[in-house]
Amino acid sequence: MNAGPKRTWKLYRGDELLADLVVTGGDFPWLNARVDAYGAFEEVQTLFADELRLIEDIDDEPDAWEAAYDAIRATLTLRYPDGREVPELLLHIDGRDAWWRWSDEPFDEDPEP
């Protein structure tokens, strides 16, 4: 996938566009972007602030971080530049900076034995 600087991914809550994530670079498998937020993004900023705070202690409190990230995934969706929804992702946002990795396939949470 071309992850050039003119590629824009979109962050949604339901059908509401919250932010454009304008790719500025990356180091595979991560992409980096500038967050161009819309007004309603302010309502979800605390989700990302909590997640980043908890990731600092992930070795000691993995369940707390996982719960914070589950709140992000339950509330938001990321869409590829072509408009399709990203099945799986790990997205961090700090102010106007975003970085994420993604999978084109959903993760299998209960693998068969």
C-alpha positions as CSV (number, residue, x, y, z in Angstrom):
1,M,0.0,0.0,0.0
2,N,1.3,3.4,-0.8
3,A,1.8,5.3,2.4
4,G,3.0,8.5,0.8
5,P,2.5,11.9,2.5
6,K,-0.7,12.6,0.6
7,R,-2.5,9.5,2.0
8,T,-5.3,10.4,4.5
9,W,-6.9,7.8,6.8
10,K,-10.1,8.7,8.6
11,L,-11.1,8.2,12.2
12,Y,-14.9,7.8,12.9
13,R,-17.2,7.4,15.8
14,G,-20.2,5.6,14.2
15,D,-20.9,7.7,11.1
16,E,-19.3,10.9,12.6
17,L,-15.9,11.9,11.2
18,L,-13.7,12.8,14.1
19,A,-10.3,13.3,12.4
20,D,-8.2,13.0,9.3
21,L,-4.9,11.2,9.9
22,V,-2.6,12.6,7.2
23,V,0.3,10.3,6.7
24,T,3.7,12.0,7.2
25,G,5.9,8.9,7.3
26,G,6.4,5.6,9.0
27,D,8.7,2.7,9.8
28,F,7.0,-0.5,8.7
29,P,4.7,-1.8,10.2
30,W,3.9,1.6,11.8
31,L,2.5,4.7,10.1
32,N,2.9,8.2,11.5
33,A,0.4,11.0,10.8
34,R,-0.7,14.5,11.6
35,V,-4.1,14.6,13.3
36,D,-6.5,17.1,11.7
37,A,-9.3,16.9,14.2
38,Y,-12.9,18.0,13.9
39,G,-14.9,19.4,16.8
40,A,-16.2,16.1,18.1
41,F,-12.7,14.7,18.4
42,E,-12.4,16.6,21.7
43,E,-15.0,14.2,23.1
44,V,-12.7,11.2,22.6
45,Q,-9.3,12.7,23.4
46,T,-9.4,11.4,26.9
47,L,-9.6,7.8,25.6
48,F,-6.2,8.2,23.9
49,A,-4.7,10.1,26.9
50,D,-5.7,7.3,29.2
51,E,-4.3,4.7,26.9
52,L,-1.0,6.4,26.6
53,R,-0.8,6.9,30.4
54,L,-1.5,3.3,31.0
55,I,0.9,1.9,28.4
56,E,3.8,3.3,30.5
57,D,3.0,0.7,33.1
58,I,1.8,-2.1,30.7
59,D,4.2,-4.6,32.3
60,D,2.8,-4.1,35.7
61,E,-0.9,-3.4,34.7
62,P,-1.6,-5.1,31.4
63,D,-5.3,-5.5,32.2
64,A,-5.7,-1.8,32.8
65,W,-4.1,-0.9,29.5
66,E,-6.1,-3.6,27.6
67,A,-9.4,-2.2,29.1
68,A,-8.4,1.3,28.0
69,Y,-7.6,0.1,24.5
70,D,-10.8,-1.9,24.3
71,A,-12.7,1.4,25.0
72,I,-11.0,2.9,22.0
73,R,-11.8,0.0,19.8
74,A,-15.4,-0.1,21.0
75,T,-15.9,3.6,20.3
76,L,-13.9,4.3,17.2
77,T,-13.2,3.0,13.7
78,L,-10.4,3.8,11.3
79,R,-10.9,3.8,7.6
80,Y,-8.4,3.3,4.9
81,P,-7.9,6.1,2.4
82,D,-10.2,4.2,0.0
83,G,-13.0,4.3,2.6
84,R,-13.0,0.7,3.8
85,E,-13.0,0.0,7.5
86,V,-9.7,-1.3,9.0
87,P,-10.4,-4.7,10.6
88,E,-7.7,-4.6,13.2
89,L,-5.4,-1.8,14.5
90,L,-3.3,-0.5,17.3
91,L,-3.7,3.3,17.2
92,H,-2.1,5.9,19.5
93,I,-2.8,9.6,19.4
94,D,-0.9,12.2,21.4
95,G,-2.0,15.8,20.6
96,R,-1.6,16.2,16.8
97,D,0.6,13.1,16.4
98,A,-0.8,9.7,15.6
99,W,0.9,6.4,15.0
100,W,-0.6,3.0,14.2
101,R,-0.2,-0.4,12.8
102,W,-3.0,-2.4,11.2
103,S,-4.1,-5.7,9.8
104,D,-6.2,-6.3,6.8
105,E,-7.7,-9.3,8.5
106,P,-9.5,-9.5,11.9
107,F,-7.4,-11.1,14.7
108,D,-8.8,-14.5,15.8
109,E,-9.3,-14.1,19.5
110,D,-10.1,-17.7,20.0
111,P,-7.8,-19.8,17.9
112,E,-8.9,-23.3,17.3
113,P,-6.7,-26.0,19.0
